[in-house]
Amino acid sequence: MRLIDVKVTPNARRTVLEPAGDGTWVAHLQAPPVDGKANEALVRLVAEHFGVRRSQVRLRSGATARRKRLEIDGLDP
């Protein structure tokens, strides 16, 4: 299991996940922050980036904030 911290920017021109210089990640999402669409897009993006199933990625904190903590099963810390 691995925990990652992500700063999310919804309504971006493109969807991309990039490492930040301080060990966190930055996610630019095309999805709007409405009805959990941005959170769903973030889980899908993180799963695709790390090569795991969506069910292995869980939002631990920050459901309504721009800074989120995600848990990824199946990865070493």
C-alpha positions in Angstrom: 0.0 0.0 0.0 1.2 3.5 -0.8 -0.2 6.9 0.2 0.2 9.8 -2.2 -0.8 13.5 -1.8 -2.3 15.2 -4.8 -3.1 18.8 -5.6 -6.1 18.8 -8.0 -7.0 21.4 -10.6 -10.4 20.7 -12.1 -11.7 22.1 -15.4 -8.3 22.0 -17.0 -7.7 21.8 -20.7 -6.2 18.3 -20.5 -6.1 15.5 -18.0 -2.6 14.8 -16.8 -0.8 13.6 -13.6 2.7 15.1 -12.9 5.1 14.7 -10.0 5.8 17.9 -8.0 9.3 18.6 -6.8 8.4 18.0 -3.1 7.3 14.4 -3.5 3.6 15.2 -4.0 1.7 15.0 -7.3 -0.3 17.5 -9.3 -3.4 16.4 -11.3 -5.0 18.6 -14.0 -8.4 17.2 -14.7 -10.9 18.1 -17.4 -13.7 17.0 -15.2 -15.7 19.6 -13.3 -15.8 19.5 -9.5 -19.5 18.7 -9.5 -21.2 15.5 -8.1 -17.8 13.8 -7.5 -16.9 13.8 -11.2 -13.4 15.2 -10.5 -12.8 12.6 -7.8 -13.8 9.8 -10.2 -11.6 11.2 -12.9 -8.7 11.4 -10.4 -9.1 7.8 -9.3 -9.2 6.7 -12.9 -6.1 8.8 -13.8 -4.1 7.5 -10.8 -5.0 3.9 -11.5 -4.0 4.3 -15.1 -0.7 6.0 -14.2 0.4 3.4 -11.6 -0.9 0.4 -13.6 -3.4 -0.8 -11.1 -7.2 -1.4 -11.1 -9.5 1.5 -10.1 -10.7 -0.6 -7.2 -7.2 -0.5 -5.8 -7.2 3.3 -5.6 -9.2 4.9 -2.7 -9.7 8.5 -1.7 -8.6 8.7 2.0 -9.1 12.4 2.6 -9.9 15.6 0.9 -13.1 14.7 -1.0 -14.2 18.3 -1.2 -10.8 19.9 -1.1 -8.1 20.6 -3.8 -5.5 18.7 -1.8 -6.3 15.0 -1.6 -4.7 11.9 -0.1 -5.1 8.6 -2.0 -4.3 5.1 -1.0 -3.0 2.7 -3.7 -3.1 -1.0 -3.0 -0.6 -3.3 -4.7 2.3 -0.8 -4.6 5.3 -0.7 -2.3 5.6 2.5 -0.2 
